[in-house]
Amino acid sequence: YLPPPKGAGAPAGVAPPRVLPADPREIAHRLDLASAYRVALGAEPAYTNYTAGFRGTLDYLWFDPAALGCLGVARIPAEDELESGAGVGVGAWLVGSRSRSPP
């Protein structure tokens, strides 16, 4: 982010840029987005990636609630369902894989 040159202000009707967060891992924007999983289930899933080396949430489904509604989300399989297929991402489980297909 580069601030405007000294003496230059934001054009009429345009809000000045906000200061970036101190933590570079934090994301800031002006969009009023909602998380599909948070809307449908009340929270983000504990994981969307379930492998031997990493188990956590990497995938988020964002939408503009002023323009769209969330009718539902894909079921995240339970850990015991994934244990036999550790190393296969949840997404592969959801669409089916050679080693394991959804029930």
PyMOL commands that set and color helices and strands:
alter all, ss='L'
color gray80, all
select helices_A, chain A and resi 36-41+79-85+90-95
alter helices_A, ss='H'
color red, helices_A
select strands_A, chain A and resi 34-35+49-50+55-56+62-63
alter strands_A, ss='S'
color yellow, strands_A
deselect
rebuild
show_as cartoon
